[in-house]
Amino acid sequence: MYDHDLIAIKLARKFKSAYRRKGVDILSKGRAIEVAVSPSDLYQSIRQLKRSRAAKKYLVVPPHLVQKARELLKGTGIGIMNPRGQIRKKCRKK
């Protein structure tokens, strides 16, 4: 099982930023990163990212949710990362 807080804290450390409990999980250098660990989290996380003004937006999902996330994010310009921070789908810049 994947833990939302644990993933967010590790990624924040990797991108030299801080984990925020309110709003988008991680903001760093024009990049907004939101973590979703269950199918029910996907919709709320996508809404969070759409409201962000960051140039690059990424949704972090575990391997079993990548396909569903791709379908939901088609045409939005939001990219996909795995829990280790590797990009699975590039984002479109503003």
BELPE-V87782 format. One record per residue. RES is the residue in three letters. PHI is phi in whole degrees, -180 to 180 (999 if undefined). Layout:
RES	PHI
RES	PHI
This chain:
MET	999
TYR	-104
ASP	-106
HIS	-55
ASP	-63
LEU	-62
ILE	-62
ALA	-62
ILE	-66
LYS	-64
LEU	-68
ALA	-62
ARG	-65
LYS	-63
PHE	-93
LYS	53
SER	-140
ALA	-120
TYR	-81
ARG	-107
ARG	-81
LYS	-109
GLY	75
VAL	-64
ASP	-61
ILE	-136
LEU	-123
SER	-154
LYS	43
GLY	73
ARG	-126
ALA	-113
ILE	-128
GLU	-124
VAL	-103
ALA	-130
VAL	-111
SER	-137
PRO	-58
SER	-71
ASP	-74
LEU	-57
TYR	-64
GLN	-66
SER	-67
ILE	-65
ARG	-61
GLN	-59
LEU	-68
LYS	-63
ARG	-78
SER	-70
ARG	-99
ALA	-66
ALA	-69
LYS	-115
LYS	-126
TYR	-130
LEU	-108
VAL	-96
VAL	-135
PRO	-69
PRO	-53
HIS	-73
LEU	-108
VAL	-61
GLN	-64
LYS	-65
ALA	-64
ARG	-58
GLU	-64
LEU	-70
LEU	-93
LYS	-57
GLY	85
THR	-92
GLY	86
ILE	-90
GLY	-90
ILE	-125
MET	-123
ASN	-91
PRO	-62
ARG	-90
GLY	95
GLN	-83
ILE	-77
ARG	-100
LYS	-146
LYS	-70
CYS	-93
ARG	-100
LYS	-76
LYS	-71
